[in-house]
């Protein structure tokens, strides 16, 4: 189930871009313990405002952890960016995965191939973040 949530690094970048949707999970980075890896906790979180309040009260850092589909929906609704992930169905011997991103003006960005759907999904998310940061 944990693979359904975007990685911590991208969750942190989405927070910086203003993501504040309700989520089913959050990442916690404890300052008081020697933990280098953020921990994913599954527990419904109402919004980033609650996370920010918790960060101010406790010696820990909380970051919302959206599902991939939730992050993609957020980019569609907030920025008019429409991602698509597909495979090269004509060549069934060597299956590769590609992503493309269309904006509301119909402009497309197509990415290089990836070995798995999950690699293409993460690469697509990173590209969406890059596009919004460059605006």
C-alpha positions as CSV (number, residue, x, y, z in Angstrom):
1,X,0.0,0.0,0.0
2,X,2.9,2.4,0.7
3,X,3.8,2.5,-3.0
4,X,0.5,4.3,-3.6
5,X,1.8,7.5,-1.9
6,X,4.3,9.8,-3.5
7,X,7.8,9.8,-2.1
8,X,8.8,12.2,0.7
9,X,11.0,14.4,-1.5
10,X,8.2,15.1,-3.9
11,X,5.7,15.5,-1.0
12,X,7.9,18.2,0.4
13,X,8.1,19.9,-3.0
14,X,4.4,19.8,-3.3
15,X,4.1,21.5,0.1
16,X,6.4,24.3,-1.1
17,X,4.1,24.7,-4.2
18,X,1.1,25.1,-1.9
19,X,-0.5,21.6,-1.8
20,X,-2.9,21.5,1.2
21,X,-5.5,18.8,0.3
22,X,-6.8,16.3,2.8
23,X,-4.7,13.2,2.8
24,X,-4.8,9.6,4.0
25,X,-1.2,9.7,5.3
26,X,1.7,11.9,6.2
27,X,5.4,11.7,6.6
28,X,7.1,12.4,9.9
29,X,10.8,13.4,10.3
30,X,11.7,13.3,14.0
31,X,14.4,15.7,15.1
32,X,14.9,14.1,18.5
33,X,15.7,10.6,17.1
34,X,18.6,9.7,14.8
35,X,16.3,8.8,12.0
36,X,17.5,9.7,8.5
37,X,14.5,8.2,6.6
38,X,11.1,9.9,6.9
39,X,8.5,7.6,8.2
40,X,5.1,7.2,6.4
41,X,2.1,7.1,8.8
42,X,-1.3,6.2,7.5
43,X,-3.8,8.3,9.3
44,X,-6.2,10.8,7.7
45,X,-4.9,14.3,7.8
46,X,-7.4,17.2,7.2
47,X,-5.0,19.7,5.6
48,X,-1.6,21.3,5.6
49,X,-2.8,23.8,8.2
50,X,-3.1,21.0,10.8
51,X,0.4,19.8,9.8
52,X,1.8,23.3,10.2
53,X,0.2,23.6,13.7
54,X,1.7,20.3,14.7
55,X,5.1,21.3,13.5
56,X,5.0,24.3,15.7
57,X,4.0,22.3,18.8
58,X,6.1,19.2,18.6
59,X,9.8,18.5,17.9
60,X,9.0,16.8,14.6
61,X,8.4,17.7,10.9
62,X,5.2,16.5,9.3
63,X,4.5,16.6,5.6
64,X,1.3,15.5,3.8
65,X,1.6,12.4,1.8
66,X,-0.8,12.4,-1.2
67,X,-1.5,9.4,-3.4
68,X,-0.1,9.7,-6.9
69,X,-3.7,10.0,-8.3
70,X,-4.4,12.9,-5.8
71,X,-1.2,14.7,-6.8
72,X,-2.0,14.3,-10.5
73,X,-5.5,15.6,-9.9
74,X,-4.1,18.6,-8.0
75,X,-1.9,19.5,-11.0
76,X,-4.9,19.2,-13.4
77,X,-7.2,21.4,-11.3
78,X,-4.7,24.0,-10.0
79,X,-2.3,24.3,-13.0
80,X,-4.2,22.9,-16.0
81,X,-1.5,20.2,-16.6
82,X,-2.8,16.9,-17.8
83,X,-0.4,14.0,-17.5
84,X,-0.8,10.7,-19.3
85,X,1.3,7.5,-18.9
86,X,1.2,4.9,-21.6
87,X,3.1,2.0,-23.1
88,X,4.4,1.3,-26.6
89,X,1.7,-1.3,-27.5
90,X,3.0,-1.8,-31.0
91,X,6.2,-3.4,-29.8
92,X,5.1,-6.1,-27.3
93,X,8.5,-7.7,-27.2
94,X,10.2,-4.7,-25.5
95,X,7.6,-3.0,-23.4
96,X,8.5,0.6,-22.4
97,X,6.5,3.2,-20.6
98,X,6.3,6.9,-21.6
99,X,4.6,9.9,-20.1
100,X,3.3,13.1,-21.7
101,X,1.9,16.3,-20.2
102,X,-0.6,18.5,-22.0
103,X,-1.5,22.0,-20.8
104,X,-4.8,23.8,-21.4
105,X,-3.3,25.4,-24.6
106,X,-2.7,21.9,-26.1
107,X,1.1,22.1,-25.8
108,X,2.6,18.7,-25.2
109,X,5.8,17.6,-23.4
110,X,6.8,14.0,-24.0
111,X,9.4,12.2,-21.9
112,X,11.9,9.5,-22.5
113,X,11.1,5.8,-22.0
114,X,11.1,4.0,-18.7
115,X,11.3,0.3,-17.8
116,X,8.3,0.2,-15.5
117,X,5.0,2.0,-15.1
118,X,6.1,3.2,-11.6
119,X,9.3,4.7,-12.9
120,X,7.3,6.6,-15.6
121,X,4.8,7.7,-12.9
122,X,7.5,9.1,-10.6
123,X,9.3,10.8,-13.6
124,X,6.0,12.4,-14.6
125,X,5.4,13.7,-11.1
126,X,9.0,15.2,-11.0
127,X,8.4,16.8,-14.4
128,X,5.1,18.4,-13.3
129,X,6.9,19.8,-10.2
130,X,9.6,21.2,-12.5
131,X,7.1,22.8,-14.9
132,X,5.3,24.6,-12.0
133,X,8.5,25.7,-10.4
134,X,9.7,27.2,-13.7
135,X,6.5,29.3,-14.2
